[in-house]
């Protein structure tokens, strides 16, 4: 009988501690500042000219009033960004399984805005070249796109190059790829 009473007291104490942990975790979740938006459809323009159109099924904005530099936005269910030239003709796009938009402090203590695209990332430039990787990072402040992951570049004629340490301007026109290999089609110039 004494053993049964002791066991009940131990179980009651264990439940109370677990309940306190659950309440603490719940309080933390309910006080975190996260805004969610579904069916996101954003058009960015400058001087009345459309520059890009972004769509995403879900956008989660993580806010921190005490540390705004730690705020970020997540698009966990995919994102598509379409770029336009001055005549409003599509000049490229980026499609990814997910993305995070965040801020970082650079060496000069200036806040830089970036978007990290993850998963199956496919980007196409104005010439029709396709860039594939599991990660591409677009630094909007420096106007560059880069990755330390493997990047595969496919041209319109079927030429394929791949490598790591990819860097480019934000229009994907002037690219640099390290440790690269490729398959390039060469025309027969001997005229046989």
Secondary structure per residue as TSV (DSSP state, phi and psi in degrees):
chain	resnum	aa	ss	phi	psi
A	1	X	-	360.0	-42.9
A	2	X	H	-64.4	-38.6
A	3	X	H	-64.9	-39.4
A	4	X	H	-66.9	-40.9
A	5	X	H	-65.0	-41.8
A	6	X	H	-63.3	-40.9
A	7	X	H	-64.5	-41.6
A	8	X	H	-63.5	-39.8
A	9	X	H	-65.3	-41.4
A	10	X	H	-64.1	-44.3
A	11	X	H	-64.2	-41.3
A	12	X	H	-63.0	-40.5
A	13	X	H	-65.8	-40.1
A	14	X	H	-66.1	-39.6
A	15	X	H	-65.2	-38.5
A	16	X	H	-64.0	-42.8
A	17	X	H	-64.2	-43.3
A	18	X	H	-63.0	-40.2
A	19	X	H	-63.3	-38.4
A	20	X	H	-64.6	-41.5
A	21	X	H	-63.5	-43.6
A	22	X	H	-63.3	-43.5
A	23	X	H	-63.5	-39.2
A	24	X	H	-64.8	-43.3
A	25	X	H	-65.6	-43.3
A	26	X	H	-61.8	-42.6
A	27	X	H	-62.1	-39.7
A	28	X	H	-65.0	-41.8
A	29	X	H	-65.6	-40.5
A	30	X	H	-75.1	-20.2
A	31	X	H	-94.2	-10.8
A	32	X	S	-69.4	145.7
A	33	X	E	-101.5	91.6
A	34	X	E	-124.8	122.0
A	35	X	E	-103.0	139.9
A	36	X	E	-121.3	142.4
A	37	X	E	-131.7	131.7
A	38	X	E	-104.6	157.6
A	39	X	E	51.0	56.9
A	40	X	E	-70.3	133.8
A	41	X	E	-144.0	97.6
A	42	X	E	-117.1	130.8
A	43	X	E	-114.5	123.1
A	44	X	E	-104.0	127.8
A	45	X	E	-130.6	157.6
A	46	X	E	-137.4	126.6
A	47	X	T	53.9	44.5
A	48	X	T	64.1	19.3
A	49	X	E	-117.1	126.3
A	50	X	E	-68.7	126.8
A	51	X	E	-102.2	-40.2
A	52	X	E	-156.6	160.8
A	53	X	E	-132.3	121.0
A	54	X	E	-114.2	134.5
A	55	X	E	-129.0	145.1
A	56	X	E	-156.7	141.7
A	57	X	E	-69.0	-28.1
A	58	X	E	-149.8	134.6
A	59	X	E	-126.7	123.1
A	60	X	E	-110.3	119.1
A	61	X	E	-101.7	115.2
A	62	X	E	-96.0	112.9
A	63	X	E	-107.9	149.9
A	64	X	-	-144.6	99.4
A	65	X	S	-62.2	-32.1
A	66	X	S	-77.4	-31.2
A	67	X	-	-134.4	77.7
A	68	X	G	-60.5	-22.8
A	69	X	G	-69.0	-14.5
A	70	X	G	-95.0	0.8
A	71	X	-	-71.8	147.8
A	72	X	E	-154.9	165.3
A	73	X	E	-124.3	135.4
A	74	X	E	-115.9	141.0
A	75	X	E	-121.0	82.8
A	76	X	T	-75.6	-15.1
A	77	X	T	-112.9	23.1
A	78	X	-	110.9	159.0
A	79	X	E	-154.9	147.7
A	80	X	E	-135.9	129.6
A	81	X	E	-122.1	125.1
A	82	X	E	-110.2	128.3
A	83	X	E	-98.4	148.2
A	84	X	E	-126.5	147.8
A	85	X	-	-87.2	-171.7
A	86	X	T	-67.7	-20.9
A	87	X	T	-93.7	9.2
A	88	X	S	65.3	26.8
A	89	X	-	-91.3	140.0
A	90	X	E	-60.4	128.9
A	91	X	E	-118.4	12.9
A	92	X	E	149.6	172.1
A	93	X	E	-160.3	162.6
A	94	X	E	-133.4	130.9
A	95	X	E	-127.2	134.2
A	96	X	E	-145.8	157.4
A	97	X	S	-67.3	-32.5
A	98	X	E	-158.4	166.3
A	99	X	E	-156.2	153.4
A	100	X	E	-131.1	126.5
A	101	X	E	-103.2	127.2
A	102	X	E	-147.1	172.2
A	103	X	E	-116.9	145.0
A	104	X	E	-133.4	155.7
A	105	X	E	-99.8	119.4
A	106	X	-	-83.5	-176.7
A	107	X	T	-61.0	-28.9
A	108	X	T	-89.5	11.5
A	109	X	S	61.1	36.6
A	110	X	-	-107.7	134.7
A	111	X	E	-72.7	129.2
A	112	X	E	-114.9	140.1
A	113	X	E	-103.4	131.2
A	114	X	E	-136.9	157.0
A	115	X	E	-125.8	123.8
A	116	X	E	-102.2	117.7
A	117	X	E	-94.7	134.4
A	118	X	E	-130.5	163.0
A	119	X	E	91.0	-135.9
A	120	X	E	-87.1	94.6
A	121	X	E	-99.5	125.9
A	122	X	E	-129.5	124.2
A	123	X	E	-124.3	143.2
A	124	X	E	-128.5	133.7
A	125	X	-	-95.8	-178.6
A	126	X	T	-63.4	-27.2
A	127	X	T	-81.3	-9.9
A	128	X	-	94.9	3.7
A	129	X	-	-68.8	140.0
A	130	X	E	-110.6	133.7
A	131	X	E	-116.6	124.5
A	132	X	E	-122.8	138.2
A	133	X	E	-163.3	169.2
A	134	X	E	-89.7	-6.3
A	135	X	E	-159.2	129.9
A	136	X	E	-131.8	136.8
A	137	X	E	-117.1	126.2
A	138	X	E	-107.0	109.5
A	139	X	E	-87.9	105.8
A	140	X	T	-70.5	-28.1
A	141	X	T	-71.6	-47.5
A	142	X	T	-85.6	-10.0
A	143	X	T	59.1	47.5
A	144	X	E	-131.7	156.8
A	145	X	E	-122.6	134.9
A	146	X	E	-149.1	168.4
A	147	X	E	-162.3	145.7
A	148	X	S	-98.7	-4.0
A	149	X	S	-86.0	170.8
A	150	X	-	-65.9	134.5
A	151	X	E	-125.2	134.6
A	152	X	E	-112.2	128.9
A	153	X	E	-115.6	124.4
A	154	X	E	-117.7	123.8
A	155	X	-	-86.0	170.7
A	156	X	T	-62.4	-33.4
A	157	X	T	-81.5	2.1
A	158	X	S	96.2	-2.6
A	159	X	-	-64.3	138.6
A	160	X	E	-129.6	130.3
A	161	X	E	-127.3	144.7
A	162	X	E	-144.4	151.3
A	163	X	E	-177.1	-166.8
A	164	X	E	-124.6	177.7
A	165	X	E	53.3	58.4
A	166	X	E	-83.2	135.4
A	167	X	E	-139.4	149.3
A	168	X	E	-160.2	163.9
A	169	X	E	-70.6	170.6
A	170	X	T	-74.8	-2.6
A	171	X	T	-100.4	1.1
A	172	X	S	57.7	38.9
A	173	X	-	-104.3	-33.3
A	174	X	S	-118.9	93.9
A	175	X	E	-107.4	155.2
A	176	X	E	-135.6	134.1
A	177	X	E	-138.1	127.3
A	178	X	E	-98.7	158.1
A	179	X	E	50.5	48.2
A	180	X	E	-96.5	151.3
A	181	X	E	-131.2	164.2
A	182	X	E	-164.7	168.8
A	183	X	E	-125.2	113.8
A	184	X	-	-122.4	135.2
A	185	X	-	-86.4	128.7
A	186	X	-	-118.2	129.8
A	187	X	-	-72.9	145.9
A	188	X	-	-78.0	109.4
A	189	X	-	-94.0	0.2
A	190	X	S	-81.4	-18.3
A	191	X	-	69.6	35.4
A	192	X	-	-66.3	360.0
